Amino acid sequence: FSENLKKNSKLKKKNIYLKSPKVGIDDLNLDKYLGKKIQFDGIKNKPLIKSYFQKNNLNTNSLEKFNKFNYSIPIRPHDYKLINKEIKIKNYELHLTFMDVEKFNTNNFSNEFLSNCKFSIHAPDYCDNNNILDLFSENKKIRVKSEKLFLKCIQISRLLKNFNNQSNPIVISISQLPKNENINNFYIKVKKYLFKLQKKFNVKIFPQWLPYYAWYFGGTHKIQVFSNPKDVIFLNKINLNICLDVSHFILSANYFNLDADYYFDRGKKIFKHFHISDAKGLDSEGIILGNGELLNKKFFKKLLKNDKTKVLETWEGHLNNCFNFKKDIKKIIEKIK
């Protein structure tokens, strides 16, 4: 907005200006909105976003149900205020970059927020600008850097416990299989490594289920660990608890041409934390609920009222005043009987 604009005003070109980065409506789609009334006050220098033209509010009953069944949504340190204002719930998952971890300071959050909410922490996928976080890397420099970064994630979990007196579990992507390593031996190594950390620091750590084709550094990479649904049987055997990303689970089942429902049932004992979004094909993840395959899976109904934390991971759900998060929350509430 180039000026303050009152609710119900018709949008004119003189009311706005173009600025990067692309947060709101872009110049290619602007004509669709010119002449339309805005639904709430526009503030000078704030972005013009789609939600100015679409009402998408959550009622108290929806939020109460979302809380009751232990749902959560992702936040970043820089956007927690906006998301908490739009979707005031009790569970949030801190999605951190390596820079977020290095700069993390509880003073950047309100004491009320830290004290009244439960958290999980999603460790960074990268340990620096050029390398994937890899606790088992054969490259000592990458391994040491990854370990230091992950220990800081554990410190963050313990810091948060000082405020909310809750266990704040950590989710980590373990995506690299060491060269010539037997996969089952590697899973045992992961189990032993994480068990030591969990015992030492009294924190829960869950490796995340991954798609066979994962996006790293702007391209797709084949992932050989935590990506074949058949592995769930061995993970269950050694009792390695994990975070099941159901979007990734569907994509990996599609790649191996396996029944996701069958392997969900084989592993349900070790699924202690969930990430939820829709998916289709081999690499379309994080899509709006109902636009993919998730709602047709039998395990989706089993998830709805599961007592474990379920993090809604709708792609770009935080944009436009959390428009897509709200859309998927409504879909989940609709499906809960």
C-alpha positions as CSV (number, residue, x, y, z in Angstrom):
1,F,0.0,0.0,0.0
2,S,1.2,3.5,-0.9
3,E,-1.2,4.9,1.7
4,N,-3.6,3.9,4.5
5,L,-6.8,2.6,3.0
6,K,-10.1,2.1,4.9
7,K,-12.0,-1.2,4.9
8,N,-14.6,-1.4,2.1
9,S,-12.6,1.0,-0.1
10,K,-12.3,0.0,-3.8
11,L,-8.7,-0.7,-4.7
12,K,-7.1,1.7,-7.2
13,K,-3.7,1.6,-8.9
14,K,-2.7,4.8,-7.1
15,N,-3.2,3.0,-3.7
16,I,-0.3,0.6,-4.3
17,Y,3.3,0.4,-5.5
18,L,5.5,-2.5,-6.6
19,K,8.3,-3.7,-4.3
20,S,10.3,-6.9,-3.8
21,P,10.4,-9.5,-2.4
22,K,7.2,-11.1,-3.7
23,V,5.1,-11.5,-0.6
24,G,1.7,-10.4,-1.8
25,I,-0.1,-10.1,-5.1
26,D,2.2,-9.5,-8.1
27,D,1.8,-7.2,-11.1
28,L,0.8,-10.1,-13.4
29,N,-2.4,-10.7,-11.3
30,L,-3.1,-7.2,-10.2
31,D,-5.9,-6.6,-12.7
32,K,-8.0,-9.3,-11.0
33,Y,-8.2,-7.1,-7.9
34,L,-8.4,-3.5,-9.1
35,G,-11.8,-2.1,-8.4
36,K,-12.6,-4.7,-5.7
37,K,-13.4,-3.7,-2.1
38,I,-10.8,-4.7,0.6
39,Q,-12.2,-6.6,3.6
40,F,-10.1,-4.8,6.2
41,D,-8.0,-1.7,6.6
42,G,-4.9,-1.5,4.4
43,I,-1.8,-0.1,6.1
44,K,0.8,2.0,4.3
45,N,3.9,0.1,3.2
46,K,2.4,-3.3,4.2
47,P,1.9,-5.9,1.4
48,L,-1.3,-6.3,-0.5
49,I,-2.2,-9.9,-0.1
50,K,-5.1,-12.1,-1.3
51,S,-6.7,-12.3,2.1
52,Y,-7.7,-8.6,1.8
53,F,-10.4,-9.8,-0.7
54,Q,-11.3,-13.2,0.8
55,K,-12.7,-13.8,4.3
56,N,-11.1,-16.9,5.8
57,N,-11.5,-16.7,9.6
58,L,-11.4,-19.6,12.1
59,N,-14.1,-19.7,14.7
60,T,-13.5,-20.6,18.4
61,N,-15.0,-24.1,18.0
62,S,-12.5,-24.9,15.2
63,L,-9.5,-23.8,17.2
64,E,-10.7,-25.7,20.3
65,K,-11.0,-28.9,18.2
66,F,-7.6,-28.3,16.6
67,N,-6.1,-28.0,20.1
68,K,-8.1,-30.9,21.6
69,F,-6.6,-33.4,19.1
70,N,-3.1,-32.0,19.4
71,Y,-2.5,-30.3,16.1
72,S,0.3,-27.9,15.5
73,I,1.6,-25.6,12.8
74,P,5.1,-24.5,11.8
75,I,6.5,-21.1,12.8
76,R,9.8,-19.3,12.2
77,P,11.3,-16.9,14.8
78,H,10.6,-14.0,12.5
79,D,6.9,-14.8,11.8
80,Y,5.7,-16.3,15.1
81,K,3.8,-13.1,16.1
82,L,1.8,-13.0,12.9
83,I,1.0,-16.7,12.9
84,N,0.1,-16.7,16.6
85,K,-2.2,-13.7,16.0
86,E,-4.0,-15.4,13.1
87,I,-4.1,-19.0,14.5
88,K,-3.9,-18.9,18.3
89,I,-3.3,-22.5,19.3
90,K,-1.3,-24.3,22.0
91,N,1.2,-26.3,19.8
92,Y,3.8,-24.9,17.4
93,E,6.8,-26.4,15.6
94,L,9.8,-24.2,15.3
95,H,11.3,-24.7,11.8
96,L,14.8,-23.5,12.0
97,T,17.5,-22.7,9.4
98,F,21.2,-23.0,10.5
99,M,21.2,-19.2,10.8
100,D,18.1,-19.3,13.0
101,V,19.9,-21.8,15.3
102,E,23.1,-19.8,15.5
103,K,21.1,-16.6,16.4
104,F,18.4,-18.2,18.6
105,N,17.5,-16.1,21.6
106,T,14.5,-16.5,23.8
107,N,14.4,-12.7,24.2
108,N,13.1,-12.5,20.6
109,F,9.8,-14.1,21.8
110,S,7.3,-12.9,24.4
111,N,7.5,-14.8,27.7
112,E,3.7,-15.3,27.5
113,F,4.1,-17.1,24.2
114,L,7.0,-19.3,25.4
115,S,5.3,-20.2,28.7
116,N,1.8,-21.0,27.4
117,C,2.7,-23.0,24.3
118,K,4.1,-26.5,23.6
119,F,6.8,-26.8,21.0
120,S,8.6,-29.2,18.8
121,I,11.7,-28.2,16.9
122,H,12.6,-29.0,13.3
123,A,16.3,-29.1,13.0
124,P,17.8,-27.5,9.9
125,D,18.3,-29.5,6.7
126,Y,21.6,-27.7,6.0
127,C,24.6,-27.2,8.3
128,D,25.8,-24.3,6.1
129,N,25.2,-22.7,2.7
130,N,26.8,-25.6,0.9
131,N,26.2,-28.8,2.9
132,I,23.4,-31.0,4.1
133,L,23.3,-31.5,7.8
134,D,24.8,-35.0,8.2
135,L,25.6,-36.4,11.7
136,F,27.2,-39.5,10.1
137,S,29.2,-37.9,7.3
138,E,32.5,-39.4,6.2
139,N,33.8,-35.9,5.9
140,K,34.9,-35.0,9.4
141,K,34.4,-31.2,8.9
142,I,30.8,-31.6,7.8
143,R,30.2,-34.2,10.6
144,V,31.6,-32.0,13.3
145,K,29.7,-28.9,12.0
146,S,26.5,-30.9,11.9
147,E,27.0,-32.2,15.4
148,K,27.6,-28.8,16.9
149,L,24.5,-27.4,15.1
150,F,22.4,-30.3,16.3
151,L,23.6,-29.9,19.9
152,K,22.5,-26.3,19.7
153,C,19.0,-27.5,18.7
154,I,19.0,-29.6,21.8
155,Q,20.0,-26.6,23.8
156,I,17.1,-24.7,22.3
157,S,14.8,-27.5,23.4
158,R,16.1,-27.3,27.0
159,L,15.8,-23.5,27.0
160,L,12.2,-23.7,26.0
161,K,11.6,-26.2,28.8
162,N,12.6,-23.5,31.3
163,F,9.5,-21.6,30.1
164,N,6.8,-24.2,29.5
165,N,8.1,-27.1,31.6
166,Q,7.3,-29.4,28.7
167,S,9.2,-31.9,26.7
168,N,10.0,-30.1,23.4
169,P,10.9,-32.9,20.9
170,I,13.3,-32.5,18.0
171,V,12.7,-33.7,14.4
172,I,15.7,-34.2,12.2
173,S,16.1,-35.3,8.6
174,I,18.8,-38.0,8.4
175,S,19.0,-38.3,4.6
176,Q,22.5,-39.5,3.8
177,L,23.5,-43.2,3.8
178,P,27.3,-43.6,4.1
179,K,29.0,-45.2,1.2
180,N,29.0,-49.0,1.3
181,E,27.0,-49.0,4.5
182,N,24.4,-51.7,5.0
183,I,21.1,-49.9,5.6
184,N,20.0,-52.0,8.5
185,N,23.3,-51.6,10.2
186,F,23.0,-47.9,9.6
187,Y,19.6,-47.8,11.2
188,I,21.0,-49.6,14.3
189,K,23.8,-47.0,14.4
190,V,21.3,-44.1,14.2
191,K,19.3,-45.8,17.0
192,K,22.4,-46.0,19.3
193,Y,23.5,-42.5,18.5
194,L,20.2,-40.9,19.2
195,F,19.6,-43.0,22.3
196,K,22.8,-41.6,23.9
197,L,21.7,-38.0,23.2
198,Q,18.2,-38.6,24.4
199,K,19.5,-40.2,27.7
200,K,22.1,-37.5,28.2
201,F,19.9,-34.5,27.6
202,N,16.5,-35.9,28.4
203,V,15.0,-34.9,25.1
204,K,13.0,-36.8,22.5
205,I,14.6,-37.0,19.0
206,F,12.7,-38.3,16.0
207,P,14.2,-38.9,12.5
208,Q,11.8,-37.7,9.9
209,W,10.4,-40.0,7.1
210,L,11.6,-38.7,3.7
211,P,10.4,-39.0,0.1
212,Y,12.6,-41.0,-2.3
213,Y,13.0,-37.8,-4.4
214,A,13.8,-34.9,-2.0
215,W,14.5,-31.3,-2.8
216,Y,17.9,-30.1,-1.8
217,F,19.7,-27.1,-3.2
218,G,17.0,-26.4,-5.7
219,G,17.1,-29.9,-7.3
220,T,15.9,-33.5,-6.6
221,H,18.2,-36.0,-4.9
222,K,17.6,-39.7,-4.4
223,I,17.2,-40.6,-0.7
224,Q,18.1,-44.1,0.4
225,V,17.3,-44.0,4.1
226,F,13.9,-43.5,5.8
227,S,12.4,-43.5,2.4
228,N,11.3,-47.1,1.6
229,P,8.1,-48.1,3.4
230,K,9.4,-51.7,3.7
231,D,12.1,-50.3,6.1
232,V,9.3,-49.6,8.5
233,I,9.3,-53.3,9.5
234,F,12.9,-53.2,10.5
235,L,12.6,-49.9,12.3
236,N,9.7,-51.3,14.2
237,K,11.8,-54.4,15.1
238,I,14.6,-52.2,16.6
239,N,12.0,-49.8,18.1
240,L,13.4,-46.7,16.5
241,N,10.7,-44.0,17.0
242,I,10.3,-41.6,14.1
243,C,8.3,-38.6,12.8
244,L,6.1,-39.8,10.0
245,D,5.7,-37.1,7.4
246,V,2.5,-38.5,5.7
247,S,3.1,-36.5,2.5
248,H,6.6,-38.0,2.2
249,F,5.2,-41.4,3.0
250,I,2.7,-41.3,0.2
251,L,5.4,-40.2,-2.3
252,S,7.8,-42.9,-1.2
253,A,5.1,-45.6,-1.4
254,N,4.2,-44.4,-4.9
255,Y,7.8,-44.6,-6.0
256,F,8.2,-48.2,-4.8
257,N,4.6,-49.1,-5.8
258,L,3.7,-50.1,-2.3
259,D,0.5,-49.9,-0.3
260,A,0.9,-46.9,2.1
261,D,-2.0,-48.1,4.3
262,Y,-0.4,-51.5,4.8
263,Y,3.0,-50.2,5.9
264,F,1.4,-47.5,8.0
265,D,-0.2,-50.3,10.1
266,R,3.1,-52.1,10.2
267,G,4.8,-49.1,11.8
268,K,2.1,-47.3,13.8
269,K,3.8,-48.3,17.1
270,I,7.0,-46.3,16.3
271,F,5.2,-43.2,14.8
272,K,5.5,-40.7,17.7
273,H,5.1,-37.4,15.8
274,F,3.4,-36.5,12.5
275,H,3.7,-34.0,9.7
276,I,0.6,-33.6,7.7
277,S,0.0,-32.3,4.2
278,D,-1.4,-33.8,1.0
279,A,0.7,-35.3,-1.8
280,K,0.5,-36.9,-5.2
281,G,2.8,-38.6,-7.7
282,L,6.5,-38.9,-6.9
283,D,7.4,-35.3,-5.8
284,S,4.3,-33.2,-5.3
285,E,4.2,-32.6,-1.5
286,G,2.7,-30.1,0.8
287,I,-0.3,-29.5,-1.4
288,I,-3.7,-28.4,-0.1
289,L,-5.7,-31.2,1.6
290,G,-8.1,-32.7,-1.0
291,N,-5.9,-31.9,-4.0
292,G,-3.8,-35.1,-3.6
293,E,-4.2,-38.7,-2.4
294,L,-4.1,-38.3,1.4
295,L,-7.9,-38.1,2.1
296,N,-8.4,-41.4,0.2
297,K,-5.9,-43.3,2.4
298,K,-7.4,-45.4,5.2
299,F,-4.7,-44.2,7.6
300,F,-5.9,-40.6,7.3
301,K,-9.0,-41.4,9.4
302,K,-6.8,-43.1,12.0
303,L,-4.6,-40.0,12.2
304,L,-7.4,-37.5,12.7
305,K,-7.9,-38.2,16.4
306,N,-4.5,-39.7,17.1
307,D,-3.1,-38.4,20.4
308,K,0.4,-37.6,19.0
309,T,1.4,-34.1,17.9
310,K,0.3,-33.6,14.2
311,V,2.0,-30.6,12.5
312,L,0.2,-29.2,9.5
313,E,2.8,-28.5,6.8
314,T,0.8,-26.9,4.0
315,W,3.3,-25.4,1.6
316,E,3.3,-21.6,2.0
317,G,0.5,-21.9,4.5
318,H,1.8,-18.9,6.4
319,L,1.3,-16.5,3.4
320,N,-1.7,-14.2,3.0
321,N,-2.4,-14.1,6.7
322,C,-2.2,-17.9,6.9
323,F,-4.9,-18.4,4.3
324,N,-3.9,-21.9,3.3
325,F,-3.3,-23.0,6.8
326,K,-6.8,-21.9,7.7
327,K,-8.2,-23.6,4.7
328,D,-6.6,-27.0,5.7
329,I,-7.5,-26.5,9.4
330,K,-11.2,-26.2,8.3
331,K,-10.8,-29.4,6.2
332,I,-9.4,-31.3,9.1
333,I,-12.2,-30.1,11.5
334,E,-14.7,-31.0,8.8
335,K,-13.3,-34.6,8.7
336,I,-13.2,-35.0,12.5
337,K,-16.5,-36.7,13.5
